[in-house]
Amino acid sequence: MVRGPVREQAILDATIALLGEVGYGALTMDAVAQRARASKMTIYRRCERVDDRYATMMTGLVHAMRLDADLAAALRSHVTDGDLGPFKQIVERATARGEVPAGISPEQAHQVAEGQIMRRMILGQPLDHAFVTDLIDNLLVPLLTRTFPAAMPGARPAAPTGRE
């Protein structure tokens, strides 16, 4: 079985070739998986890595959306179609195990994560392992589990409400 950089290069090559052949609007994970001779889960694992190359690609994609209305429409439909991929499954499994309260919105938590990633991209800050760990441990887990420590590191005391 091919792994590591060779597998990643095969996935990237398949994606680039398919983009040239069918365009953004018709590109699917199934087609990339078939062309790269990889499972979709392998591809998703490769996409989970957030690094500076990802930030550069996303920044370029956002810019391209401003210039190409068809691309913008295709990407917006993808973002708004409710498919959160592995993220939604993780939240659903955690709920089933009792680790996350029922009724939690994976969509809202996903939007918070996307917002934080976009913010760092705009500011030119790294999307490194430390950021991802902090995002998950100090923002998403408390948000999803609704367990907020009384004194989170770096947190400011709440302002008086005048109702005391």
N, C-alpha and C positions, 0 to 999 in steps of 0.2 A: 504494500500500500504506500502510495506517495504521500509524504507529509511535509510540513514546514514550508520553507520558501519556495520549493518547487510547486507544491500544491497551490500556494497563494498566487504564484505567477500564472499558473494555468487558469485560475479563476479570473484574474485580472485580464488576461489575454482573451478569454471567452467573452467577458463583458464588453471589452473594447470592440472586438469583432462584431458582436451582435448589435452594438450601438450603431456601428457603421452600416450594418445590413438592414436593420428594422427601425432604428430611431428610438428616442426615449419613450415615446408613447406606447410602443409595442414591446418594449423590453420587459421580460418576466424572469423571476427567480428560477422558475422551472426550466426555461430555455438556457439560462446561464449554467444551471446544474447539469443539464444534459450535455451541453457543449464542453464543459470542463470535466465531465465524467466524475462529478462530485455530488454528494447529497446536499439538499437544501440546508440541513443542519450544519454541515461543514461550512457552507457559505455564510450562514448567520453567525457562526462562531468567529469567522474572519471579520465580519462587520461589527462585532461587538467591541473590537479593539479601537479605542478612541485615541488618536495621536495627531501629531501635527500634519501628517499627510491627509488624514481625514478632514481636518479643519481646512486645509488648503483646497481640497476637492469640494467641500461644502460651500466655501466662500465663492469659488468659481461657479458652482451650480446656481447659487442665489443670484450672482451677477448675470449669468446666462438667462435666468428666468425673466429678468428685467428687459432683456432684448428679444426674447422669443416667446410670444404669447401662447403658442401651442405647447411648448415645454412647460411654461408656467401653469397652464390649465391641467396638464397631465400630472405634474407634481402635486398641485393642490388637491386634485382628486385622490391621489395616493395618501396624502397627509390627512385628509378629512374623511377617509373611508372607514375609519374605526378599527383598522387592522393594526394592532400594536405588536403583533408577532410574539416573540418570546417573552416580552415584558408582561403582557396580559396573562400568559400561562403561568408565569412565576407568581403573580399576585393571586390568581385563582387557586393555585396549589397551596400557597401559604394560608389562604382563607380556609381551604378544606382541612388543613392541619391545625387550625385554630390559632395560628400565629398572627393573623390579621383579622380584625373584626369584619363581620359580614356587612355588606353595603359600601365598602370602600370603593372609590372610583379609580380604577387603574388608569383611565383616560386623563384624569386631573393630575395624578402623580407623574404620568408620562410627560404631560405638558410642562410641569415644573422642571423636570430633568432637561427637556429640550430647551427651555428658556435659559437655564443655567449654562448649558453648552453653547448656545448661540451668543450669550453675553460674553463668555470667555473668548469666543472666536472674534467677536467685534472688537474687543479690547486687545486682541493679539496675545492673550495669555495662553500658556500651554494646556493642552488637554492630555495631561499625563496621568500616570497611575495614582499619584497623590491626590489629584483633583477628583478622579473617579471614585476613589475610596472615600474621600470626604463627602462627596455628593451622596453616595449611597448610605454611609454610616451615620452622617450627621444631619441629613435632610430627608432622604426618601424613607429610610426605615422609621424614623420618628413620625413622619407624615402618614405612612401607611398603617403603622401600629397604633397611632394616636397616643404614644407614650413620650411625652416631652419632659426631660429632666428639669427640675426646678432651677438649676443653675447650669445651663449649657455653656461650654467654654466660649468666651467672647460675647455672650449675650448681655444686653443692657437690661437693667431693671425696667419693669413696665411703668409707664407714665401714670401718675394718679388720674383717676377718672372723675373725681369730684363726688363720687358716691360713697366714699368711705365714711 
